[in-house]
Amino acid sequence: MSLEQYSDNLDSMAGVAFYGGILCRGFVNAHCHSELSYLRGAIAQGGGYSAFAAAMAQVRGNYTDTGRTEALINADQAMWNEGIDAVADIVNDHSSFAVKSQSKICYRSFAEVFGLKKSNLSLCQELAQEHNCTLTPHSTYSIQQRDMETLNYSHNSLITIHFKESEQEEQLYAGYGPLAEWYRSVGFECDFLGFGSPAERIVATIPSHQPLMLVHNCCVTQRDIDLIMGHFTAPVYWTLCPRSNRYISSAVPNVVELLRANKLNICIGTDSLASNSSLSILEELKCFESVPLAERLIWATTNGAEALGVANRGWVNIVGVDLERMQLTEKSLAKRIL
């Protein structure tokens, strides 16, 4: 019987629907800043991290609360329609919680602590009172050691850290590079550079029992992996956001084979609409054509769900797939069916 005959027979049966393409469980967006959805298209691409950070500071005040809320509602609905079941969502204020409380998506929020001159720790402690929200360090270059040590690390509560997004982070610890020069120009003093590297600071500060998600990982080395995996007894998840990295610095992480060779738990995130054209997990997966599709789908579903401690609730139909090569194409689309 041909596929067409088979599908016709199915469609003629009461309560049965036929879907072409690939069926998979609901996606997990393992790193997102949904509260920045209003900044879609507001920041130029390819300027590098320092230019991106400076542009963020310049444009954030140009939008009304109504416009911000509308953008967040639209982003939330788009993620749901594409089949995203859960999101690891970074927060810096209270603006996203009202929308998320009404969403069909399961959000786990992370209030990121940072500040080299003035810490935002007290604000983050307020945010942590919101539903399903956890304190977390922003990164290894933006939080003083005294604050990083005061966070309440828990066996049961995942933390998520921006890690090795650019070479500037490692250079900072050696006292050179654009990030170090910027810090000197504005008078930032860091009390953590004696650790020697971002990875060394993490293993010296965060207990081995702490579940951890490291995000971006563009410049991760084997030494970083050895240090971190040799320290942590709790699960460690390595999240990639390739389209955001390409948007900011015109580069896609060149570490995928290194992570795969070390059999690490890879997850997929989108970052924000300030640094991406959409919050589509499927579009992120298209960036890794050399990796078997079945493996990529595990990154986007099972691994992310395990990291956030949620169940894959929905089903996604992926159409426009080259089924002979089992590859995504430019025309591949994902749509929630349940």
C-alpha positions in Angstrom: 0.0 0.0 0.0 1.4 3.4 -0.9 1.8 6.2 1.6 -1.0 8.1 0.0 -3.4 5.1 0.2 -2.3 4.6 3.8 -2.9 8.2 4.8 -6.3 8.2 3.0 -7.4 5.1 5.0 -6.3 6.7 8.3 -8.1 10.0 7.5 -11.2 8.1 6.8 -11.2 6.5 10.3 -13.1 8.4 13.0 -10.8 10.1 15.5 -7.6 9.4 13.6 -5.5 12.1 11.9 -2.5 11.6 9.6 0.6 13.8 9.9 3.5 13.7 7.5 7.1 14.5 8.6 8.5 13.8 12.1 6.7 13.5 15.4 8.7 14.4 18.5 8.0 15.4 22.1 7.6 19.1 23.1 10.7 21.3 22.9 12.5 22.9 25.8 14.0 26.4 25.4 16.9 26.0 27.8 18.0 29.7 27.8 15.7 32.7 27.1 15.3 36.3 28.1 11.6 36.6 27.3 11.4 40.0 29.1 13.6 41.5 26.3 11.1 40.5 23.5 10.3 44.2 22.9 13.9 44.7 21.6 13.4 42.6 18.5 15.4 44.3 15.7 16.5 47.2 17.9 20.2 46.3 18.1 22.5 46.0 15.1 24.0 42.7 14.3 27.7 41.7 14.3 29.1 44.4 16.5 30.5 42.1 19.1 29.7 41.6 22.8 30.8 45.1 24.0 28.9 46.9 21.3 25.8 44.8 22.0 26.0 45.5 25.7 26.4 49.3 25.1 23.5 49.3 22.6 21.2 47.5 25.1 21.9 50.3 27.6 21.0 52.9 25.0 17.7 51.5 23.7 16.0 49.9 26.7 14.4 53.1 27.8 12.7 53.8 24.5 9.7 51.5 25.0 6.4 51.7 26.9 5.2 49.2 29.4 2.3 48.4 27.1 4.6 47.7 24.1 6.9 45.5 26.3 3.9 43.4 27.4 2.5 43.0 24.0 5.9 41.8 22.6 6.1 39.3 25.5 2.6 38.0 24.8 3.4 37.5 21.1 6.7 35.8 21.9 5.1 33.5 24.4 2.3 32.5 21.9 4.8 31.9 19.1 6.9 29.6 21.3 3.8 27.7 22.3 2.6 27.3 18.7 6.0 25.9 17.7 5.8 23.2 20.4 7.9 24.7 23.2 6.7 23.1 26.5 9.1 24.7 28.9 11.5 27.6 29.1 14.5 28.5 31.3 13.8 32.2 31.5 16.3 34.8 32.7 14.8 37.7 34.6 16.1 41.1 35.7 12.8 42.6 36.8 9.2 41.7 37.5 7.9 42.6 34.1 7.5 39.1 32.7 5.8 37.2 35.5 2.2 38.4 34.9 2.3 37.1 31.3 4.1 33.9 32.3 1.5 33.1 35.0 -1.2 33.0 32.3 0.9 31.0 29.8 0.4 27.4 28.8 4.2 27.1 28.8 6.0 25.9 32.0 8.5 28.7 32.8 11.3 28.3 35.3 12.7 31.7 36.0 16.3 32.6 37.1 17.0 36.0 38.7 20.6 36.7 37.7 22.8 38.4 40.3 25.4 40.8 38.9 27.1 44.1 39.6 30.7 45.1 39.9 30.1 48.6 41.4 26.6 48.1 42.8 25.1 44.7 43.2 21.5 43.9 42.3 21.4 41.1 44.9 18.6 42.7 46.9 16.4 43.1 43.8 17.1 39.5 42.8 16.1 38.3 46.3 12.7 40.1 45.7 12.4 38.4 42.3 13.1 35.0 43.9 9.8 35.4 45.8 8.0 35.1 42.5 6.6 31.8 41.3 9.2 29.2 40.4 12.1 31.7 40.4 15.7 30.9 41.6 18.7 33.1 42.3 21.6 32.5 40.0 24.9 34.2 39.2 24.8 36.0 35.8 28.3 35.0 34.7 31.9 34.6 35.9 32.8 38.2 34.8 29.9 40.3 36.1 29.5 39.4 39.8 31.9 40.0 42.7 33.1 37.0 44.6 31.5 38.2 47.8 28.1 38.0 46.2 28.7 34.8 44.4 29.6 33.1 47.7 26.4 34.3 49.4 24.0 32.6 47.1 22.2 29.6 48.6 23.3 26.7 46.5 21.0 23.7 46.7 21.1 20.0 45.8 17.6 20.4 44.2 17.7 23.8 42.5 19.4 24.3 39.1 21.5 27.4 38.6 22.4 28.7 35.1 25.5 30.8 34.2 26.5 32.5 31.1 29.9 30.9 30.4 32.7 31.4 27.9 30.5 33.4 25.4 33.6 35.1 24.1 37.3 34.9 24.5 37.1 38.2 26.4 36.0 36.4 29.5 39.2 34.3 29.7 41.3 37.3 28.8 39.9 39.3 31.6 41.4 36.9 34.1 44.8 37.4 32.5 44.3 41.2 32.6 44.0 42.0 28.9 41.4 42.2 26.1 38.4 44.4 25.3 36.5 43.5 28.5 39.5 44.2 30.8 40.1 47.5 29.0 36.4 48.5 29.4 36.4 47.6 33.1 39.5 49.8 33.6 38.1 52.7 31.7 34.9 52.8 33.9 36.7 52.0 37.1 35.4 48.5 37.7 37.5 46.5 40.2 37.1 42.7 40.3 37.7 40.7 43.4 37.8 37.4 41.6 40.6 37.6 39.1 43.0 35.6 41.3 41.1 32.4 40.4 43.0 32.4 37.1 40.1 31.5 34.8 36.3 31.3 34.6 36.2 27.5 35.0 38.6 27.6 38.0 36.4 30.2 39.7 33.3 28.0 39.2 34.8 24.9 40.7 36.4 26.9 43.6 33.1 28.6 44.5 30.1 26.3 43.6 29.6 23.1 45.6 30.0 19.9 43.7 26.4 18.8 44.6 24.9 21.9 42.7 23.0 21.1 39.5 24.5 23.5 36.9 23.7 24.8 33.4 26.4 26.6 31.5 25.1 28.7 28.6 26.7 29.7 25.3 30.1 27.8 25.7 31.4 29.3 22.5 35.0 29.2 23.6 35.0 26.2 25.9 38.2 24.1 26.0 39.0 20.6 27.0 40.7 22.0 30.1 37.4 23.8 31.0 35.5 20.5 30.6 38.0 18.5 32.6 37.9 21.0 35.5 34.1 21.2 35.6 33.2 17.6 35.1 36.0 16.5 37.5 34.4 18.7 40.2 30.6 18.3 39.9 28.9 15.2 41.1 25.5 16.7 40.2 24.4 16.9 36.6 25.9 19.6 34.4 24.1 20.8 31.2 25.8 22.6 28.4 23.4 24.9 26.5 24.1 26.3 23.0 22.4 29.3 21.5 24.1 29.5 18.0 21.9 32.0 16.3 22.3 34.5 19.1 26.1 34.1 19.0 26.0 34.7 15.3 23.8 37.7 15.7 26.1 39.4 18.3 29.5 38.4 16.9 28.9 36.8 13.5 30.2 33.5 15.0 28.6 30.1 15.6 30.0 28.0 18.5 32.7 25.7 17.1 32.6 23.4 20.1 29.9 21.0 19.2 32.2 18.1 18.4 34.2 18.7 21.6 31.0 18.5 23.7 29.9 15.4 21.9 33.2 13.7 22.2 33.0 14.2 26.0 29.5 12.8 26.0 28.1 15.9 27.7 24.4 16.8 28.3 23.8 19.3 25.5 20.7 21.6 25.5 19.4 24.2 23.1 18.3 27.8 23.9 17.5 30.9 21.9 18.6 33.8 24.1 16.4 36.8 23.5 14.8 38.7 20.6 17.3 41.4 21.3 19.9 39.0 19.8 17.8 36.7 17.6 15.1 37.0 14.9 12.9 34.4 16.6 12.6 32.1 19.6 12.5 29.0 17.5 14.2 25.9 18.8 13.9 24.3 15.3 15.8 27.1 13.7 18.6 26.6 16.3 18.7 22.9 15.4 19.3 23.8 11.8 22.7 25.2 12.7 24.0 21.7 13.5 23.6 19.9 10.2 26.5 17.6 10.7 24.9 16.1 13.9 22.4 13.3 13.4 18.9 14.7 13.6 17.8 12.2 16.2 20.6 13.4 18.5 19.7 17.0 18.0 16.1 16.3 18.9 17.2 14.8 22.2 19.1 18.0 23.0 16.0 20.0 22.3 13.6 17.8 24.2 14.8 15.1 26.7 18.0 16.9 27.9 16.3 20.3 28.4 13.3 18.7 30.2 15.7 16.8 32.5 17.6 19.9 33.3 14.5 21.9 34.3 12.9 18.9 36.1 9.8 19.0 33.9 7.9 16.4 31.8 7.7 16.7 28.0 4.0 17.3 27.8 3.2 18.0 24.2 3.9 16.7 20.7 5.4 18.5 17.8 5.1 17.8 14.1 8.1 18.7 12.0 7.3 19.1 8.3 9.5 19.9 5.4 12.1 17.3 6.4 14.4 15.4 3.9 13.3 12.0 5.1 15.8 10.2 2.9 18.8 11.9 4.5 16.9 12.6 7.8 17.9 16.2 7.6 16.1 19.5 8.3 15.8 21.8 5.4 15.3 25.6 4.9 11.6 24.7 4.6 11.3 22.7 7.8 8.7 24.0 10.2 7.6 22.8 13.7 4.0 23.0 14.8 2.4 21.9 18.0 -0.3 19.2 17.5 -1.1 18.4 21.1 
